[in-house]
């Protein structure tokens, strides 16, 4: 169970990362839609696990886009630090994971319709 402080930081990171993907990183990731669905942070606030949902517009696969996000992790962490520098003493290390819960739900619905 997460503490109140962890929940507050998770919400803050989720909101800021969504804004960074939407506004600041558009030239890097192109027209792909990147949504931050969930953030989990370790009890010592050193690692933030960020789950993203990806919608591809144009070419490429989700795995390629996730690899591109992971390549740009230092830049994303820097941008997050510029936004949250006054609220967090140490900006957590960012780990990105693909959130496939929507694909799982669609698969369950498709199976139920059969």
N, C-alpha and C positions, 0 to 999 in steps of 0.2 A: 504494500500500500504506500502510495506516495504522500509526502507531507504537503502542507499548504504551500510552502515555499517552492517545492518542486512543481506543483501544479501551476503556480503563478508563472514560473520561469518557462514551463512548457508552452503555456498559452502565448506568452510574449514571443518566444522563438518561433512558434507556428505562424503568428501574425506577421512578424517581420520577415521571415523567410518567404512567405507567400508574396509579400509585397516586393521583395528583392527579385524573385523569379519573374514576377509580372512586369515590373517597371525597369529595373536596372540591368537585368541579364538578357533582355530580349535580343540584342545583337549576337550574343554567344549561342543561344539555344534556338534561334530562329522563331518560327511561328508555332512551335510545339507548345501545348498547354501543360504546365506543370503545376499540380495542386499539392500542397502540403496537407496530408490527411491526419497525421498524428505525430506527436513528438513525445519521446520518453527520455528522461534524464536520470543519470545514476544518482544515488544518494549523496555522493560527494560533489555533485554538480560539475564533474570534469568531462563527461561524455554525453552528448545529446544524440540520440538515435532518431533520425528524421525519416518518416515514411512518406513517400511521394507517389501520387497517382499521375500517370503520364498519358496524354492523348496526342498521338502523332498526327501532325498536319504536314503533308508533303511526303518525303521519302524517309527511310530509316526505320529502325526497330526500337522497341523500348529498351532493350539491353544496350544498344549503342548510345542512346540518350542518357541512360543511367551511368554508363562509363564516362561520358562527357561531363556529367554533373560531378562525378567523383574526381575527375581530373581538375576541375575548377574549385574544389573544396577550399584550398587556401584563400582564394579570392572571395568566395562566399563567406568564409569565416571573418575575413577582414571587413567586409561590408556589414556583417552582423555586429561586429565589434564597434564600428562607427555609430551604429544606431543604439546599441545597448551599453555602451561604455560607461555611462553614468549610473546604470542600475545594477550591473554585474561587475564584480571585481575581476573575475577571470572569465573570459569567454570560453565556453566548453569546446572540446574537439568535436567536430561534426562527422557523423557516419550516416550515409544515405542508403535506404533500402526501398525496394519496389513494393508498394502496397497493392496486392492483387486481390483484395477483398471484393472489389466490384466485378472482376472477372469470375470469381468464385460464385458470387450471387447470381450472375447471369447464367452460369453453367447449371446451377441448382434449378433455376426457373425453367431453363430449357428442358432439363430432365423431367421435371414435374409435368410439363405440358405434353410430353410424349406418352 
